[in-house]
Amino acid sequence: MQNRKTRIVLLIGVFLSIFTNAQAQRGSIRGIIKDSGTTENIVGASIGVVGTTYGAVSDDAGNFVLTGVPAGTCELQVSYVGYTTVRVENVVVRDGLEVVLEIKLESVGELMDEVVVTTSRRRGNDIALLAEQKKSSLVIQRVGAQELSRKGVSDAATAVAKMSGISKEDAGSQVYIRGLGDRYISTSFNGLPLPSNDPRLKNIALELFSTDIVEFIAVDKIYNSKMFGDFGGGGVDIHSKDYSGNGMLEVSVSSTLNTNALSNRDDFRLLPGGSRWGFSEYSIPPNPLGGFNFTNSMNPESRSPYPVSVRLLGGKSFNIGTEGRLNFFATASFGNSYEYRAGINHDVNAQGARKRWSDQERFGYTTNSTGLFNVGYLINPQHKISYNLLFVNSSDQWNDNYSGYFRDITEDGTGLRRLGSYAQNKLFVNQLLGSHQLTDRIDVDWGLSANRVEYTMPDRIQNMLRLLDGQGYVIAQNARSDNNRFNQRLHENEYAVNLNGSYKIGDSETPKGIIRAGYQGRFKKRNFEALQFNFHHTERSLIVDPDNLDAYYNQENYDRGFFSIEGFFGERPQTYSGDQKIHAGYVSLEYNLTDRLTSVLGVRYENIRQYVDWVTLFVPEGDNNTLAENQFLPNLNLRYALNEKQNLRLGASKTYTLPQFKERAPFYFDDGTALEYGNPYLYPSTNYNVDIKWELFPSSSELVSLAAFGKYIQDPINLYSVSATSNDISYVNIGDAGTVIGAELELKKDIIRWNSDRDLFSVGLNVAYMNTNQDIDANKVQEETDFTVRPTHNNASFTGASDLLVNADLTYSKRWRKSGNLTATVMYSYFSDKVYALGVEQKGNLVDRGLGTLDFIVRSKINQRIGIDLLIKNILDPEYRRIQENASGHVPVLTYKKGQYFSLGLSYQLF
């Protein structure tokens, strides 16, 4: 009771203090920050009232405002990376009045220690991000909005793939960090976790996040206590844009043309099923087995492959009282793209004999609609809250045609398999964030999120045909599932809470150390269902038109008995549901052991409960299982400042890798090429990580770093073939251990400056070399599961891991006085060979051959209002090749070219 009274008294005291301050005589200071040499506006400069906590950052036009400043004479300090810090003395503030200043900074190129980064709005600036990296006690790697624009990056997946040690698979959404894929990675938005949009994957597809909404993307490759412990390769955290200026509104439009699609513009064919805007309301028809009641057409439609993208963004800020400021920012965009590719698509056995030998032709169409709304309320310099609302709708529509040899169906090479579908993702993100300076020693920040993902594939259609004696095509069928329509839906809700506090040890201005502690919770529920309808044909001699299958599949022919419809599980869907709860607490101590050596020692505890239940064809009565874990995760980070420009860092940690819902549910999932189901005996892996890194910051815009890393993974999880007869695949703890050893080099260097630094050549380079290896133990799998595996090799690389990754860019930038600028970048990327799938039954591994890509990007700001962009991507247009290693050598099984991309964009800032 006494404690409760004490808290009430303290709370009343806080409100009285705020009220008293509000009654004091106060004024405001407004101004603009400029370069003394070029007179250009400086964006992101820090302005503070000396001896107080009042501060601001200059906006996109170089303007700043300080509200609620106590009346009297004060002194301002203005700083920015690469400029001499300036003190403006004898600024007289009068009650209710506004002081207007123009402040000019002189460029010196260095003086890193004078930097004070106080807002996330300009943390997308290259120099500001490097300043944070240099001073941070933890190892951080970030790519900001400025670099993303310079490199012509359009989405978060492409953005992280330009960072050292990271690659992305070409035909999917998975990102690999230091050779480790989806299961070893986590994804968050403003520090709060995100749900997955794919029933097969742990992470949400990063392609969903347009760089229009991104201020910067952080990748943590070294673990610390504030992160969830399901960590192996790294964590990706997307930070959204906000706004703090006086007002802006910008509109832009662009178009990106693909040469392959244009070459087929007169015959670009897609199956109906989704609108051109990426939305669909299609659902399973009533009485699907009692007649032909499907409404989607099977006939491909021609489209003109001319895409367009539009974007609108704006922001506005308002003063609230004498100290407060309310900031609004919003952006809305829509974009679409067309894709065409042609090549081979084969499948062979261990001796190279054909199982499938076909030519593949793909027509693809994607859309992305994104809306972001942000409101931030700066109550006073010590307290801020903000709200983020993000909505993303994306769609992927494709029409695949395979023609040639299909074993047991069309062995004369006259087969035609058509697979067409439409998939839609809807993501809703709601976040409420707060940060508070309670005293000069105690800081608290918190976050709440409520997110939802809806994924639907409403009507995937597969047809198998064969050419009959040159007369025309007839229906072909060997298995009942050769001709089918498939529907799957996923709904996932995820809630998260973060509560973090810190206490400064020693002097509050220059503390000897900081104690941090916090609680984090993550709670998600998933529901998934899939329903497949197989068409069993009794009439297989009737000539059909592949481009007019509606003439065959209709109610009239159903009534004639030409075909019947059978549910894979009757009219019941196969389902699984998952419920996962993680409660975590952590504590860490950051301490300056010497003037040069800083340590961060932490420990994290997580209580994990994962429950899965399912109803399938093979378990119609349903079943369930529960995984319960308690994880203690120690970690250590050391930073030794060799001098003012160099750091040496060391990181070591223990983490884990958790199986996902679908991986533990024996739910049968057919992706159109293989039958996949979960393993209820699956259990988490344990990971041990160690890193050492050297950093050199020659100037405010330059970086040289070299890192070495190693990972030891106990009981790694892998997708593997577990049936010799049907080639079914499942998830297993494949062996006792896996290892990753590698090194990374990163370079950012200004080569030539002239014309008062208004002209600049700069170069960027990152190189990663890795060696990955994992045991493959058939006896271990058989003892721990009901599966029997027959591996070709006893060990192999991790799937998706390239030994060598290279990204290089050369940039020329020019500024002219009237807010104009031009940036031209040539960028090259390369990845070496990587294993796509592990070999089984005497077959060797499936390997994707390495290749390089070349892009050219020009971005120009004609004046303060008008911008023009030109992008030419995939200039070399290399051939993507997948080979099957077997006794007869290396057999190509997949080849295609993506074509070149030409993009032209125009932006106009209204104010």
N, C-alpha and C positions, 0 to 999 in steps of 0.2 A: 504493500500500500504506500509506504514511504517513497519507494522508487517511482511509483506512478505519479505522486504529487511533485516529485523533483522534476520529472519529464515535463509535466504541465507548466511548471514555473519557467523552465528553460524555454519551452515553446513560446510562452507569452513574452519572455524577454527578447526572443528573436524577432517576433512581430513588432514589438515596441521599438526595437532598434531600427527595423526597416522603415517604420512609420516616421520615426524621428529624423532619419536621414532624408526622407522624402520632403520634410518641411524645411530643410536647410536651404540657404540661398545657393542657387546653382545656375550655370549657364552651359553653353556648348561651344565646341571648336570644330569648324569645318574647314577642309582644305583640299589641295591637290598636290601629289608628289610627282616631280619631273626629273628627268635626266638633265644635268646641268649642261652637258655637251650637245645633245641632240634635241633637247626640250621635249622629248617624247614622254608620255605618261608612264609611270612605273606601277605595274600591277603587283600586288602582294607585299608591299612594303609594310613593316610593322611600326606603329606609332603608339607611344605610351607616355603618360604623365609621370615624370620621375618622382619616385617615392610613394606611388599609389598603385592600385591595381587597374586603373582606367587605361584601356587600350583599344586599338582598332587595327584593321588591315585595309590598305587601299584596294578599291574594287577594280573592275575591268577597265574603267576609264581613269584610274589613278586617284579617284576621289576617296575621302575618308570623312567620318564624322565621329566626334566624341561627345556624348550627351551626359548630362547630370554631373558635370565637373564642378566641384565646389568653387564658389566665387573667391577671387583673390588673384595673386600672381603665382604662376606655375612655370615649370620648365618641361619641354617636350623632348623625347628622344626618338629619332627616326632611323631605322636600319633596314637594310635589304642585302641579300647575298650579292657579293661582288661590288658593293658600294661602301664608301666611308660613312660610318655612323655620324649623324649630325645631332647636335643639341640646340634647341631653339629656346633661348632664355627670355625671361620677363614677358611671358604671355599673360595679359591681363584678362581675366574672366569676370564678367559682371552678371548679376542676377537677371535671369530671363532674357539675356542677349546672346548673340552668336558672334564668335570671332572667326574671321575668314583669313586663311593663310595660303601662300604658295611656297612650297619647300622644294629645293633642288638638291639632288645628291650627286656626288662625284664618283665616277666608276674607277675602282682600283683592281677589280678582278679577283680579290681574295678576301682576307679578313673574315674567315669563317666563324670565329668565336663571337662576332658581333650579331649573329643571326638570332632572331627570336621568332619562331614559327608559332603563331597563336590561333590559327583558324584553319579549318579543313577546306575552305573555299579555294585557296590558292595552293593547296598541297598537291595539286596536279601539275604544278610547275616543276620542270626538271631540276633546277638549282635548289629549290626548297626541299625536294625529296632527297637529294644528295646530302643536304645539310642535316636532315633528320637521320639519315643512315649513318653519317659520321659520328654523331653525338649519341646515338642509341646504345644502351647497354646490351640490347639483344641484337641478334643478326636479323636484319630486315632487307627485303628486296622488293622494290616497288616500281611500277611503270605508271606514269601519270598521263593526264589528258593531253598535255603538250606533246609528249613523245608519241602517243597513239595517233594524234592528228598528223604528225610529221611522217609516220610510217604508213598512213592510209589504212589503219586497222579499223574494222567496222564492228567487231563484236569481241566479247571478253575471251572467248576460246582462242581466237587468233592472237589476241594481245598476250596472253600468258605463254603461248607457243613461241613468242619472240624473245622470251627471257632465257637465261642460261640454264641448261640442264632440263628443259621442258620440251615436250613434243606432243603432237596431236595426231590421232589416227585420221586418215583421209576420208574413209567411208562412214564414219560414225562420230559420236560426240565425246568419246573418251579422251582425257588428257593424261599424259604420263609425266610425272615429276621424278627425276632421277631414276628413270627406268621402271617406276612402279605406277600401276594404273588405278582404275576407278576405286577399288576397294581400299587402297592405301591413301586416299585423298579425302579431304573434307572441303566443303564450300559454305561460305557465309556471306551475309550482306550487312554491311555496317557492324560487323562483329557478332551478329546473331545468325544461327544456323538456318539453312534452307532445306526444304523437302526435295525429293527426287521426282522428276516427271516421267521416268522410264521404269516400267516394272522390272526390268532386268538389271538396273544400275542403282548404285548408292547415291550418286551425285546428280544434281540437276545439270542439264546441258548448258554449258557456258555460252553457246551460240544465242541463247535466248536474250542475253543482255547486250543490247546495243551500246556502243561507246558514247552515244548521245547522253546517257544518264550517268556515265562514269567520271568521277573526279580522279581516282587512281585505283589501281589493283595491287594488293599486297600479296606476296607469296612467302609464307613462313616455311622454310626448309629445316629449321632447327626448332625443336620443341621447347615450349616453356609452360609453366603451370597454368596460365590463363586460358590455354587451349584445351578443348576436349581431347581425351586420351586416345581416341580412335584415330591414330596418326601413324603414317608410315613414310610416304614420300613427301608430303607437305600439305599445307592448308592454303586455300585461295579465299581471300576476303575482298569483296567488291565494295568500294566506298562510293556512295552516290553523291551527285552534285547538290549543293545548296547555293544560297545567294545572300549577299549582304550589301548590295549597292543601292543606288537611288532609283533604278528602274531600267529595264531593257526588254526589248521584244525583237526576236529574230525569226525569219522564215527561210527555209532552204529547200531546194528541189534538186534531184539528181537522177541519173539513169546509168545503169551498168549493163552493157551488152556483152554476151558471150558468143565468141565466134562459132563454136559448134552449134549452138542453138540457132544462130542466124543462118548458118548454112542449110538448116532444115526448116526454115521459117514457113515454107509452103506445105510442109507435111509434119508439123509439130503436134503430136497426138497425146492427149491425156484422157484417162477415164473420168467420167463425171463422178461427183461425190462430195465435193466441197466448193464453196464459192471462191471467187477470185480474191476476196478479202480475207480468206482464211478461216471462215466460220462454217459450221455445219450443225444442223439439228437432226440429222438422220438417226433413227433408232431401229431396233429389231422389229420387223413387222409382226402384227398379231397372227397367231396360228401359222407359224413358219413351216410346220411339217404337214399341214393339211391342204396345201396348195401353193402355187407359185405367187407369193404375195410381196416379193421384193420390189421396191420402187426405183432403186438406183439402176441406171442403164449399164449394160456391159459393153456398149459401143464406144470406142474412143472418139473424142471430139478434137478437131483442129483448133489451135490457138495461135495467135501472133505473139512470138516471144520477145516483146518489147517491154521491159520492166520500167518502173518508176518508183522513186522514193521521195517522200515529203516529210518535213519536220518543222515543228513550231515550238519555240521555247521562249520563256519570258520570266522575269523576276521583278519584285518590287519590295521596298522596305519602308517601314513607318516607325517614327519615334513614338514610344509609349511612356508618357510621364517624363520625368527628368532623367531617368537612367535606362529605361527599357527600350528595346527595339524589336520590332516584329518583322521577320523576313519571309517572303513567299517566293517559291520557285516552282515552275511547272514546265514539263515538256511532253509533247505528244508526237508520235511518228508512225509512219507506215512505209514498209518497203517490201518489194517482191523480187524474185530472181528466177531465171529459167536456166536449165541445165540439159545438155545432151551429151551422151557419150556412147561409143561403140567399140567393141573388142571381143575377145574370147572369154569364155567362162567354162572351164573344164573341171572334171573330177576323175582321178585315176587311182588304181590300186597300187600296192607295193611294187608290182612289176611293171607299172606303167600302162596296164590295160585300161581301156575306157570304161568309165561308169556313166559319165555325162560328158559330151563333147559338143559344145554348142557355141554359136555366136550370140553375143548379148547386145541389145540396143536398149538404152534407157532414156526416157523423157522425164524430166523432173521440174517441179514448180514449188517454190517455197514462199511463205509470207511471214512477216513479223510486224505486229502492231504493239507499240509500247507507250505507256503513259506513266509518268512519275509526277507526284505532287509532294512538295516538301514545305513545311512551315516550321520556322525556328523562332523561339521567343527568348531573347536575352533579357531576363528579368532585371538583372544588374550585372556588373562585371564578375560576380562570384557565382551566379546561378543561371543555367540555361536549360531549356527543355526543347525538344523538337519531335516532329511527327513525320513519318515517311509512309506514303502509299504508293505502291508499285503494282501495275497490272501489265501483264505480257500475254499476248495471244499469238501463237506461232502455228504454222501448218506446214506439212510436208506431203506433197502429192507426187506419185510416180507411176510410171507405166513401163514395166520391164518386159521385153520380148526375147525369149531364148529359142533359137532355131538350130536343129541338128539331131545328134544321137542321144537317146535316153535309154539306158539299159532296161530290158524287159518291157519296154513300151513301144519305142520307135527305133529299133536297132538298124534300120535301113537309112538313118540320117534324115528322115523327112518330118521329124517332130517339130512342133511349135508349142512352147509353154509361155503363157501370158500371166503375169502377176502384177496386178494393179491395186493401188490402195491410196488411202488418205488418212493422215494422222493429225490430230489437233491437240495442242497443249494450252492450257490456261493456268497462269500463275497469279496468285493474289498475295501480296506481302503488305502487312501492317506492322509498323514499328513505332514505339514510343520510347524516346531516349532522354536521359537527363544527366547533367554534370553539375557538381556543387563543390565550391570551396567553403567548407564549414568554418575552418580557422586557417591561420597561416601554415599549419602543419597537417591538417586533415582534409583530404579530398575524397569525394564519393561520386561514383558514376553508376548508372543503372540502365537497364534496357528490358523492354518487353516486346515480344513479337507473336503474332498470330498469322500463320501462313496456310495457304491451301493450294494444292495442285490438282487439276483435273486433266487426265490424259484419256483420249478416246481414239480408237481405230475402228470406226463404225462399220466398215464394210470392205475388208480386203477380199479380192476376187482372184481366184486361180482357175485357169482353164488349160487343159491339155488336149492338143489336136495333132493329127497326122495327115500327111498328104497321101491321098489314095490314087495310085496309078496315074498321077498327073491330072486327074479329073478335078480335084479340089480337096478341101480339108474335111475330115470327119472327126467326131469326138474320139479321143483315145483314153483308155483307162486300164490300169493294172491294179492299183489299190483304190479303195473307195474314196480316199482323201485326195486323189489326183485332181478332181474338180470340186471346188468347195468355195464357200463364202465364210469369212471369219470375222468375229467381232470381239474386241477386248476393251475394257474400261478400268481405269485406275482413279481412285480418289484418296488423297493423302492430306491429312491435317497435321500441322506441327506447331507446337507452342514452345516458347523458350523464355527464360528469365535469366538475366545477369545482374548481379549485385556485387560491386567491387569497391573496396576502400583502400586508402593508403595513408601512412603516417610517416612524416619526416623525422629522422633522428638527428639530433644536434641542431645547429643553427638552421632556421627555416629558409634563409636566403641561399645558403650554400650547405645543404645537409650532408652529413657524413654517410647517411644511408636512408633507405626507404623500406618500410615493412608494408607488404600488400597482402590482402586476404579477400576472399570472396566466396560466394555461392553461385552455382550455375545449374539450371535445370533444363532438360530437353525432353519433351513428351510428344510422341507422334503415333498416329493411328493410320493404318492403310487398309483399304478394301480393294480387292482386285477380282475381276471375273472375266472369263473368256468363254465364248460359245461358237462352235463351228458346225456348219451345215454341209454335209457331204452329198454330192449328187451321184446317184447310182444309175447308170445308163443301160437300158435294154436295147435301144435303137442306136447302133453305131455305124450304120452304113449311109445315113442321110448326109448329103453334102451340105456343109454350112459355110457361111462367110465369116472369117475371123473378125472382120470389121463390122459385122451386123449379127452378133450372137443373140440379140434380143429377138430375132426372127425364129430362133430355136428355143431359147429358154423363155417360155411364156406359159400361161395357164392352159392354153389350148393343147400344146404338146404334153403338158403334165397330165391332162385328162386323157390323152391318147395312150399314156403309159410309156412314152419315150424315155422318161427318167422319173426317178423317185427321189425324195429328199429325206435324209437321215441325219439326226443330230449325233454328234460325237459322244454326247452324254444325254441323249434324248433332247427334250426341250429345256433341261436344266443346265445352267452354266456351271463350269468348274470354277471354284472360288478359293481364295485364301484371304485371311485377315491377319493383320499384325498389330501388336500393341507394344510399344517400347517406352520405357521410362528410365531416365538417367538423372540421378542426383549427384552433384559433385561439389566438393569443397576444396579450397587450396589455400596455401600460405607460401609466401616467398620473401626473401630478404635480399635486397640490393644494397651492397655495401662497398664503399671505397676503401679497399685494403691499404692502398697507398695513393699518392697523387696520380699515379698512372694506371694502377690495377683496380678494376671494378669487378665484383663477383655478384651473380644472381643465383641464389640457391633456393630451390623450391621443391615442394612435394604436393601431390594432388591425390585425392581419394575419390573414387567413383563407385557408386552402387548402381548396377545395371540389371534390368529385368526385361527380357524380350520374350513375348508370348506370341505363338503362331498357331492358327487352326486352319483346317482345309477340308474341302469336300471335292473329290475328284472321281473320275470314271473308275479308278482302281481302288478307291476308298470311298464308296458312295455313302457310307454311314458317317463319314467324317472322323477326324482325329485332331490331336493338338500336341504341342510340346512347349516347354519353357526352358529358357536359358537364363541362369542367374549367376552373376559375377560380381566380385569385389576386387577392384584394382587399386594398387598403391603405386604411384608413378613419380619417382624422384627425378630431378633434372638439375643440371648445372650449366651456367653460361659465364664465361670469363671474357673480359675485354682489357687488353693491355695497350695503352697509348704509347707507341714507340717514340713518337714526337707529335708535333702539332698537326701533322698531315698523315700519319700512319697509325693503323690499328692492327693488333693481332688478336684473334678471337678463337675461343674453344667452346664447344658445346657437347654435352653428353646427356642422354636421357633413356628412359625405359617407357615404351608405349605398347599399345595392343592394336589388333585388327579384328573387328567384330563381323561375323557373318550377317548377311542381310536377310530380311523376311523371306524373300522368294528362294534364297539359297537353302533354307532349312525346311521349306514346305515341299513335300513330294507332289507337287502340282505340275501337270504336264503342259508344257508350253511349246507350241509349234511356230517357229518364226518364218516358216515357208521353205526352209532348207534343212533343218535338223530338229529333232525332238529333244527337248531339254526339261529336266525336272530336278527338284531340290533333294537335299540329303539331310534328314533329321538328326544325323549323328555328327554334323559339322560343329566345330568348336573354334574359339578365337585363336589367332596367332599372337605370339609375344615378340616384340621388336626391341632391339637394342641399337641405338644410334649414336654416332660420334662424328664430329665435324671440327675442322680447323681451317681458319680463313685469315688471310692477310689482305689489308686494304690500304691503298694509297690515294689521297685526294690532292693531286698537284695544284688544282685551283677549284673555284666554286662550281665549275661546270664539268670537271674532269674526274675520272675514276679509273684506277687499275686495281684489280683484285684477283686473287688466286685462292681457291678453296680445294680441300681434299675431304672426302667423306667416306664413311663405311657404315653398313647396316647388316645386322645379323638377325634373321627372322626365323623363329622356331615354329614348326608346324605350319608352313605357308599354305594358303588356300589357293586352289587352281580349278579352272574349268577343264574337264577331261572326259574322254570317251570311256564309258563304263559298260558298253554292250558290244560284243563282237558281231552280233547278227544284224542289229538294227541301227548301229552307230549312234545310239542314244548318248547324250552327254549330261554330266552332272557336276556338282562341286564336291571336292574332296580335299582333306589335308594331305597333300600329295607326297610329302616326305618329312624328314626330321628337321631340315634346315635349308635356308636359302641365304645368299649373301649378295650384297651390292657394294662395289668398291669403285670410286671414281674421283675425277678432278674437274674443276671448272675454272675457266679464265674469262674475265670480263674487262673490257676496255672502253672508255669514253674519252675521246681526246679531241681538243681543238687544234687543227693543223695550221691554218693560216688565218690571221685577222688583219684587216686593213680598212682604210677609209673611216677612221675613228670607231672601229669595231662594228660598223654598220654592215660590213661584208665578212662572212665567216665560212670557212670550210671545216667540217668536223667529221669524225669517223667513230663508228661504234662496232664492237666485235664481242661476241661471246662464244666460247667453245667449251663443250663438255665431252669428256671421254669416260666411259663406264664399262665395267665388266660385271655382269649379273650371272648368277648360277643358283640352281635349286635342285635338291635331290628328288628323284622319282622312285618311290619305294612301293612296289606292288603288294608286298606282304603287309606293310603297314596299312594300306588302304583296305585290304581284305579283312584284316583283323578288326578294324575299327568301324567297318560298314558292311552292307550286304552286297557290295560291288566287287567285281573282278576286273582289274585293269591289266592290259598287256602292253606296256610301254615299249617303244622301239629303243629308247636310250635310258640309261640310269640317271642321267642328269641333263639339264638344258638351261638355256637362258630364260629369263622371265619374258612372257609374251608381251609384245608391244615395246620392248626396250631396244633402242638403237645404241650401238657402242659409241658412235660419234654423232654429235649434234653441233651445227655451226650456224650462226646468224651474224651477218655483217652488213653495215650500211655506211654510205657516204652521203653527207648532206651539205648543200650550199644554202645559206640563208642571207637575205639582204633586207635591210630596213631603210625606209626613206621617211622624211620628216612628217609628212601629213598622214600619220597613222597607217601607212602602207607598209607591206612586207611581202616577201616571196621566199618560199622554202621548196627546194627540189631535193629529193632523196632517191638514191638507187639502193635497193636492198636485195640481198642474196641469202637464201636459207638452204641448208642441206641436212639430211639425215641418212645414216648408213643402214645396211640391211637390218631387219628386225623379224623375230619369229611371230607369225600370226597365230599358229596353232601347233601344239606339240604332236609329235608323231606317235602313232599307235599301230598295232598289228603289222609290224615290219615296215610300215610306211614311215618315211622321214618327216621332218618338220615342214610345215607350210611357212614360207619365208617371203616377206615383202622386200623387194629390192630397194636399195637406197637411191635417192635422186635429189636434185637441186632445183630451186625455183628462183626466178629473178623478177622483181617488181620495180616500177618507176612511178614516183608520186610527185606531183607539183601542186602546191597550195599557195594561193596568192590573195592578199588583202589589198584590193585596189585603193580603197580609202577606209575611213572608219565604218562605213556602212556596207560596202559591197565586197564579197569574196568569191573567188573562182577556184575550183579544184579540178585537176585532171589526174586520173590514175590509169596506169596500164599494168595489169597483173598477169603473172604466169607467162611472161614473155617467151621463155624457152619452150614452153608447152611440152614437158618431158612425158614419156610413157610410164605409167604406173604398171609394174609387173609383179605378180605373185607366182612363185615357183614351188613345185612339189619335189622335195628331195626323196629319191627312192633308188632302188637297185639299178635302174636304167639311166640314172643321171638326174639332172635337174629339168623337170618338165614344166613349161609355162602353163599355168592354169587360169590366170586372170590377167588381162591387159586392157588398158584404155588410156585415152588422153582427155584431159578436162577442157582444153581449149583456152584461148586467151580472153581476158576481160578488159574492156575499155569503159571507163566511167568519167562522166562529166557532171559537175555540180555547180550550182549557183546559190549563194546565200545573200540575204539582204537584212540588215539590222535597221528596223524602223526607228528605234531610239535607244 
